Amino acid sequence: MNEYPAHRQEAEERERVSLSHLACLAATHHDRPIHEEPDPFRTCFVRDRDRVLHSGAFRRLKDKTQVFVIGQGDFYRTRLTHSLEVSQMARYLSRALKLNEDLTEVLSLFHDIGHPPFGHEGEEVLNQGSGVAFDHNTQALRIVDVLESPYPDRTGLNLTQIVRASILKHGGDAGQGAPNHPGHILEAQVADLADSTAYQHHDLEDALRAELIDEAMLEDLAIWRDGQHMVDPSLPRPQRLKATLNNIVKTSLHDIIATSSEALMSTSCQSGEEIAAKNERLIRLSPTRAGHHRELAQFLLSAFYRHPSVTHSRSIATEAIGVIVEHYRENPEDLPSNYRLRGEEDGLGRSVCDYVAGMTDGFATDEWRRLMAIRISSPPVSWKPRPTPEKNLSTEERLSFLEKAVGHTFNDSALPEMALTHSSARSDAQPPNERLEFLGDAVLGLIVSQMLYRQFPDREEGEMSRIKSAVVSRHALRRVAKVWGLGAIIRVGGGIVTAGAMPPSIIANAVEAILGAVFLDGGIDAASHVVLRDFGPLIERAAESERGTNHKSELQHFTQGNLGQTPHYRVLQEDGPDHAKNFTVAAIVGNVELAIGTGRNKRQAEQRAAHLALQRLGEAQAQRDWPDGLEPRSSQGERNVAP
């Protein structure tokens, strides 16, 4: 008999000889929704694993949030690195318990592919705002059955039925002939417990690395004290922490093996399917070690997952996914063509969920900013409508209309005439309006930058740059042009007239040309007056939508989670003339005045007060020194939540 190559049947025979009678064997669990001839060298579960690894949904896990939003550091876990760690732990447990490693591996690798961008916060927004129920486990099944369809002869990845049934962690009918049991096979139980063990371990490590918690805060935890056993306290901090964390995870894995082995030897079940049918949970921690992990989970919930730095990211997620979902539900024609077609069959809400859930954090963030640039350029309520001009106006009538629209009377009438004349319609003797457009672009950028610098003294350069880019975007310029009524008074060549509608770029460019003309005619003060009136409202809207500014939402999330109370705000003072009001507002939780903020309007003052209150509460939480009158709520009965 030749030693090579090793055929599939040999691998299946090794499973039969070496694995527990309670394990799921590839030779007897190869059924798929659509029949396929078996691979000559790979077992059915190895084949499933390879299909998951090569799927687009799995690759996108590299840019999906675990706890920290992507971009906050290269060392923090993503969904991809988390899945790899779960797979490593699950294979370790399966090998020790004589279960099927290949099956456990595929279950571990795809257990998170149904998650949308920004973790559980993204899932909650989809569930609440899309119009259809959304669950990441159900979405994972939809991905492997429908959305991932790389093969020309069938839909989906056509994974084995036992794998498909195990995707639905909380029960449910996987359909297409998959076994329907209230519980799960042992390999699925292993993957599930490896998941919680992995995320507690690496979330603790990430929190320590980010210095959101410190070692002193962990001294009361039994699992931490056990982990410090035999660790040299004189070691440098990174090595000391790593050794402690390694002890924690190894002790837990050994505890799972010992406890589960005893349970497996005691069960009367004769197969993995019988265990699933009876809903027996045999892969487990000992009661003592399980208690240690519950204590750690509660600590991570209060000290890490509710830390202002983490809730800050979650407020971003809520805002971003909410904007994206709302846009595509209101504008289904903007969906990619394949999702539009699928929406005709499955419904708009489901199609929107499919599209948004498949986004990475980076793509969703870019999409959010793109959509916000469109949204903020819609007319603010403070804009007053301008009269619509008649067609075929004379030069004098066009000038008069423009002066009323922009609120500036020109001394040099040649400047607005040049600004309103597109290069396609100018005479050889007339300067091109592109020169005024070039100047106006710089004038607009300077004035908006100055306004942002004065209006938001607490904003960082990056935030102000993002606000500015939205305010001076093509979308914003076109909206201002519409308010001014420029479309009816711009002079263009006959070719453009014949083509029909005025190109949006010509209208947007004319706004910059007019600002350049105003600057040359009346100086920076005249240009600032025009920009302040018609771009000022856009600044307020963009500032409210910019990431990191929704401090009121963050404060509410923090106080409700940690203190069981909702913050409120009180106006302490209002002064200044109508055009330059100043507001002073206090952020209050319970009866405790936490911080005071000032701003040009109540909303701005409230945001600043909330920001200062968050900083104060974050310090109080870290030092366990809460302000008098505020106490963290009891942990009794709190739900064990992990990202």
Buried (B, 14 or more C-beta within 10 A) or exposed (E): EEEEEEEBEEBBEEBBEEBBEBBBBBBBBBBBBEEBEBEEBBBBBBBBBEBBEEBEBBEBBEBBBBBBBBEBEEEBBBBBBBBBBBBBBBBBBBEBBBBBBBBBBBBBBBBBBBBBBBBBBBBBBBBEBBBBEBBBBBBBBBBBBBBBEEEEEEEBBBBBBBBBBBBBBEEBEBEBEBBBBEBBBBBBBBBBBBBBBBBBBBBBBBBBBBEBBEEEBBEEBBBBEBBBEEBEEEEEEEEBBBBBBBBBBEBBBEBBBBBBBEBBEEBEBEBBBBBBBEEBBBBBBBEEBBEBBEBBBBBBBBBBBBBBBBBBBBBBBBBBBBBBBBBBBEEBEEBEEEBBEBBEEBBBBBBBBBBBBBBBBBBBBEBBBBBBBBBBBEBBEEBEEBEEBEEEBEEEEBBBBBBBBBEBEBEEEEBBBBBBBBBEBBEEEEEBBEEBBBBBBEBBBBBBBEBBEEBBEEBEEEBBBBBBBBBBBBBBBBBBBBBBBBBBBBBBBEEBEEEEEBEBEBBBBBBBBBBBBBBBBBEBEBBBBBBBBBBBBBBBBBBBBBBBBBBBBBBBBBBBBBBEBEBEBEEBEEEEEEEEEBBBBBBBBBEBBBBBBBBBEBBBBBBBBBBBBBBEBBEBBBEEEBBEEBEBBEEEEEEEEBB
